[in-house]
Amino acid sequence: MTEPDPGEGLILLEDLISEDLHERITAANRAGVIGWGLFFTAVHQIRAVLVLHQADACGAASPNRRSALEHTVTLRWCVDQGDRMGDIYNRKLGMDQIQLAKALRADGTADRCEDAYQVMAATVKKVKESIAPDPNERLAKIEHLMTGYGLTKERSYYTAESRFTHPTLTGARMFFQDDGEAFRVSQMPIHEELVPCPLFCLWILHAAMLSFNELLTDKPWTGELEKIAKEYGFMSTLPAWQDPGNASGQ
């Protein structure tokens, strides 16, 4: 039996992302707005992977594949959190701003960015005073989310891709090889993709759309997503929270 072409599936999914899609979210729904940003970040990372694939530079696409997966899993969590997601992410923004302020002080550029620095300080102060800590803040760490949703395959893939995203011996060895008989170097990576780029992009885009569909009014993609799930063997429902710990997906 001939395997379905992932390229055809990608075209079907891209066609669902219509220009009037913004009409199906509202600014009053914080989860929908945050989900919009998470979703289209995943979409653009997927498009970047496909461009690099066409350029025969799949080895360079590891950061994009990793980011697309990370945003897709976080989008799943956004569906569960609902409006609460805004507070959790504002708390995370406060911590991010603290780290940025420390970096500016360390490299001596804080004085040259005084106005922006004061805005950061005010933001951190406001967040700390107005938003109470949430036990689910720990789930902003992607590994916790993958464990909580039982996404073992996704976590394995994410961990493997991390070896090629950051400087590691595994990543460096893409360009040299010692088979015991000879030592070879190459200007192109000597490795096989964990998942072929088009299939990976179809898998992750479908997963992202499955989650984002829940944040859109009337869930317009339901029927088409079910068809594609059946044809390519993907999940047709969102993964449920499985973490036995105190914090939960919801």
C-alpha positions as CSV (number, residue, x, y, z in Angstrom):
1,M,0.0,0.0,0.0
2,T,1.3,3.4,-1.0
3,E,1.9,5.8,2.0
4,P,0.0,9.1,1.7
5,D,2.2,12.0,0.6
6,P,2.8,14.4,3.5
7,G,3.1,17.3,1.0
8,E,-0.5,16.9,0.0
9,G,-1.5,16.9,3.6
10,L,0.5,20.1,4.2
11,I,-1.3,21.8,1.4
12,L,-4.7,20.8,2.8
13,L,-3.8,22.2,6.2
14,E,-2.3,25.4,4.9
15,D,-5.5,26.0,2.9
16,L,-7.5,25.9,6.1
17,I,-5.5,29.0,7.5
18,S,-7.7,31.6,5.8
19,E,-7.1,35.3,5.7
20,D,-10.2,36.0,7.8
21,L,-9.1,33.7,10.6
22,H,-8.7,36.7,12.9
23,E,-12.5,37.1,13.0
24,R,-12.7,33.9,15.0
25,I,-10.9,35.2,18.0
26,T,-11.6,38.2,20.3
27,A,-9.2,40.4,22.3
28,A,-11.2,39.8,25.4
29,N,-10.2,36.1,25.3
30,R,-6.6,36.1,26.6
31,A,-6.1,32.4,25.9
32,G,-7.3,33.0,22.3
33,V,-4.9,35.9,21.8
34,I,-1.9,34.1,23.4
35,G,-2.8,31.0,21.4
36,W,-2.8,33.0,18.2
37,G,0.8,34.0,18.8
38,L,1.8,30.5,19.8
39,F,0.1,29.0,16.8
40,F,1.5,31.3,14.2
41,T,5.0,31.0,15.7
42,A,4.7,27.2,15.2
43,V,3.4,27.8,11.7
44,H,6.4,30.0,10.7
45,Q,8.9,27.6,12.2
46,I,7.3,24.8,10.2
47,R,7.5,26.9,7.0
48,A,11.2,27.6,7.8
49,V,11.9,23.9,8.1
50,L,10.3,23.3,4.7
51,V,12.4,26.1,3.2
52,L,15.6,24.6,4.6
53,H,14.5,21.1,3.5
54,Q,14.2,22.5,-0.1
55,A,17.7,23.9,0.2
56,D,19.0,20.5,1.3
57,A,19.9,22.0,4.7
58,C,17.7,19.8,7.0
59,G,20.6,19.5,9.5
60,A,20.3,23.3,10.1
61,A,16.6,23.0,10.8
62,S,16.9,21.4,14.2
63,P,16.3,24.7,16.1
64,N,13.2,25.3,14.0
65,R,11.8,21.8,14.5
66,R,12.5,22.0,18.2
67,S,10.8,25.4,18.5
68,A,7.8,24.3,16.4
69,L,7.3,21.3,18.7
70,E,7.7,23.4,21.9
71,H,5.2,26.0,20.8
72,T,2.7,23.3,19.7
73,V,2.8,21.5,23.1
74,T,2.5,24.9,24.9
75,L,-0.5,25.7,22.7
76,R,-2.1,22.4,23.9
77,W,-1.6,23.7,27.5
78,C,-3.1,27.1,26.6
79,V,-6.4,25.4,25.7
80,D,-6.6,23.8,29.2
81,Q,-5.5,27.0,31.0
82,G,-8.0,29.3,29.4
83,D,-8.0,32.9,30.7
84,R,-5.6,31.8,33.5
85,M,-2.9,31.6,30.8
86,G,-2.6,35.4,30.8
87,D,-1.6,35.6,34.4
88,I,0.8,32.7,34.2
89,Y,2.5,34.2,31.2
90,N,2.6,37.7,32.7
91,R,4.4,36.2,35.7
92,K,6.8,34.5,33.3
93,L,7.3,37.8,31.5
94,G,8.3,39.4,34.9
95,M,11.0,36.8,35.4
96,D,12.2,37.2,31.8
97,Q,12.5,40.9,32.4
98,I,14.5,40.4,35.5
99,Q,17.0,38.2,33.6
100,L,17.2,40.8,30.8
101,A,17.8,43.6,33.4
102,K,20.6,41.5,34.9
103,A,22.2,41.0,31.5
104,L,22.1,44.7,30.7
105,R,23.7,45.6,34.0
106,A,26.4,42.9,33.4
107,D,27.4,44.2,30.0
108,G,27.3,47.9,31.1
109,T,24.5,48.9,28.7
110,A,21.8,49.6,31.3
111,D,22.7,53.4,31.4
112,R,22.4,53.7,27.7
113,C,18.9,52.1,27.8
114,E,17.7,54.0,30.9
115,D,14.1,54.6,29.7
116,A,13.6,51.0,28.6
117,Y,15.3,49.8,31.8
118,Q,12.8,51.7,33.9
119,V,9.9,50.3,31.9
120,M,11.2,46.8,32.6
121,A,11.6,47.6,36.3
122,A,8.0,49.0,36.5
123,T,6.7,45.9,34.6
124,V,8.3,43.6,37.1
125,K,7.0,45.5,40.1
126,K,3.5,45.7,38.7
127,V,3.4,42.0,37.9
128,K,4.7,41.1,41.4
129,E,2.2,43.3,43.1
130,S,-0.9,42.5,41.0
131,I,-0.7,38.8,40.0
132,A,-0.6,36.1,42.6
133,P,1.8,33.1,42.1
134,D,0.2,30.1,40.4
135,P,1.2,26.5,41.0
136,N,1.0,25.9,37.3
137,E,3.8,28.3,36.6
138,R,6.3,25.4,36.7
139,L,4.6,24.0,33.6
140,A,6.0,26.8,31.5
141,K,9.0,24.5,31.3
142,I,8.4,22.4,28.3
143,E,9.7,19.1,29.7
144,H,7.1,19.3,32.5
145,L,4.3,19.8,30.0
146,M,5.4,16.9,27.8
147,T,5.5,14.7,30.9
148,G,2.1,15.9,32.2
149,Y,0.4,15.2,28.9
150,G,2.1,11.8,28.5
151,L,3.8,12.9,25.3
152,T,6.7,10.4,25.5
153,K,7.3,10.3,21.7
154,E,7.4,14.1,21.5
155,R,9.7,14.4,24.5
156,S,12.2,11.9,23.0
157,Y,12.2,13.8,19.8
158,Y,12.6,17.1,21.6
159,T,15.5,15.8,23.6
160,A,17.2,14.3,20.5
161,E,16.9,17.5,18.5
162,S,18.4,19.5,21.4
163,R,21.7,17.7,20.8
164,F,21.8,19.4,17.4
165,T,20.4,22.7,18.5
166,H,23.1,23.4,21.1
167,P,26.9,22.9,20.8
168,T,27.5,19.2,21.5
169,L,29.8,16.5,20.3
170,T,26.8,14.8,18.8
171,G,26.1,17.9,16.7
172,A,29.7,18.3,15.7
173,R,30.0,14.7,14.7
174,M,27.5,15.4,11.9
175,F,30.5,16.6,9.9
176,F,33.0,13.9,10.7
177,Q,32.9,10.1,11.0
178,D,35.3,7.4,12.1
179,D,34.1,3.9,11.1
180,G,37.2,2.1,12.4
181,E,38.7,1.9,9.0
182,A,39.0,5.5,8.0
183,F,38.4,9.0,9.4
184,R,36.2,11.1,7.1
185,V,35.2,14.7,7.2
186,S,32.4,16.3,5.2
187,Q,31.1,19.8,4.4
188,M,27.5,18.4,4.6
189,P,26.0,16.6,7.6
190,I,26.5,12.8,7.7
191,H,23.2,11.8,9.4
192,E,19.7,10.8,8.7
193,E,16.7,12.9,9.9
194,L,14.9,11.5,12.9
195,V,11.7,12.1,11.0
196,P,11.7,13.3,7.4
197,C,11.1,17.0,7.3
198,P,7.8,17.0,5.4
199,L,6.3,14.3,7.6
200,F,7.5,16.1,10.7
201,C,6.0,19.4,9.5
202,L,2.7,17.7,8.7
203,W,2.6,15.9,12.1
204,I,3.4,19.1,14.1
205,L,1.2,21.4,12.1
206,H,-1.8,19.0,12.5
207,A,-1.2,18.8,16.2
208,A,-1.0,22.7,16.5
209,M,-4.2,23.1,14.5
210,L,-6.0,20.5,16.6
211,S,-5.3,22.7,19.7
212,F,-5.8,26.0,18.1
213,N,-9.1,24.9,16.6
214,E,-10.4,24.7,20.2
215,L,-9.7,28.4,20.7
216,L,-11.5,29.5,17.5
217,T,-15.3,30.2,17.5
218,D,-17.3,27.3,16.1
219,K,-14.1,25.2,15.8
220,P,-14.1,25.5,12.0
221,W,-11.4,22.9,11.3
222,T,-12.8,19.9,13.1
223,G,-14.0,17.9,10.1
224,E,-10.9,18.4,8.0
225,L,-8.6,17.7,10.9
226,E,-10.4,14.4,11.6
227,K,-10.0,13.4,7.9
228,I,-6.3,14.1,7.9
229,A,-5.8,12.3,11.2
230,K,-7.5,9.2,9.8
231,E,-5.5,9.3,6.6
232,Y,-2.0,9.8,8.2
233,G,-2.5,8.0,11.5
234,F,-2.4,11.1,13.7
235,M,-4.3,11.8,16.9
236,S,-7.8,13.1,16.4
237,T,-8.4,14.3,20.0
238,L,-6.2,16.4,22.3
239,P,-4.0,14.5,24.7
240,A,-5.3,14.5,28.3
241,W,-3.4,15.6,31.4
242,Q,-1.8,12.6,33.1
243,D,0.7,14.1,35.6
244,P,0.0,12.7,39.1
245,G,1.7,15.7,40.7
246,N,0.0,18.6,42.4
247,A,-0.1,21.0,39.5
248,S,-2.4,20.1,36.7
249,G,-3.0,21.1,33.1
250,Q,-6.1,22.9,34.0
